[in-house]
Amino acid sequence: MARPDAQKSTIVRAHEAQGLRSAFAVLERTAPGLGARLAEELWFRVPGPAPVGVPGPSAPGAGTPFEVSWQGHAVRGRRWGEGPVVYLVHGWGGHAGQLASFVGPLVGAGFSAVAYDGPSHGDSDPGPFGRGKGSVVELGQALDAVFARFGPAHAVVAHSMGAMSSVLALRDGWLGARRLAFVAPLVDAAAVLPVFADRLGLGPRVRRRLTERIRDRIGLPIEEFDLVRLSGQIERPELLVVHDEADRETPHAAARELVGAWPGARLVTTRGLGHRRILRDAGVVRSVVEFVRAGDAEQELSQPA
């Protein structure tokens, strides 16, 4: 069975974790508050440096670059094509170029594809947490800033943690979307914390204080960052979820739970594509673009003759 999300554990590489485990063992006994502060810094650290990939090799030309301001920080990306807007949203430690395979087919289908790098990712500036630091809340707010430039979304195509940042933008910001396509979504952020803590060997005193520090920093308990829970707090667009059954970073079982809780949602299960290669698979791209186009056809049919 795939273990719960490995994204946070990739922040701390194996050789680094080994040394940190010894330090956290001492801090658990002598200074759990200090241990929690150190763990907090690691939790919010963006894996990197994230390679810049906009445009990717599958994108039709360089597109039109843009820059928007979010809380005084520059968020950068590119736009391709004309027509209803489809936002392409990367995940934690990712970059816009990872979704380049969707650009050409979307533009060919008559859509405008908008891709951007989140704060402390790719080409964009660091966010308020500083260089190399970030959060899912920042990613959602940055999406809302991009949305303010280009307008309502016909669809959002989001990978991994990008799914959660998209739903946060729907709930808390101005973002509106007719359709959502989530590829290998992170469904439950709280499930990540035990994996992260186990990798570092955090004891119960440090873990308790870390949970409190995460809540204080992002303004909500980590249990709130659950797509099943969040889906009940928004007007649910049509949803397609594409997930590999052997994804080792975000579990397929969680995707099934999300689809079961989202009326009308559909799950497409792949085999052997993992967490990132799934973004480059021609069959996955085709399924997503067909889903996006179906929404466009519905809009045309609903217009008066």
Secondary structure, 3 states (H helix, E strand, C coil): CCCCCCHHHHHCCHHHHHHHHHHHHHHHHHCHHHHHHHHHHHHCECCCCCCCCCCCCCCCCCCEEEEEEECCEEEEEEEECCCCEEEEECCCCCCHHHHHHHHHHHHHCCCEEEEECCCCCCCCCCECCECCECCHHHHHHHHHHHHHHHCCEEEEEEECHHHHHHHHHHHHCCCCEEEEEEECCCCEHHHHHHHHHHHHCCCHHHHHHHHHHHHHHHCCCHHHCEHHHHHCCCCCCEEEEEEECCCCCCCHHHHHHHHHHCCCCEEEEECCCCCCHHHHCHHHHHHHHHHHHHHHHHHHHHCCC
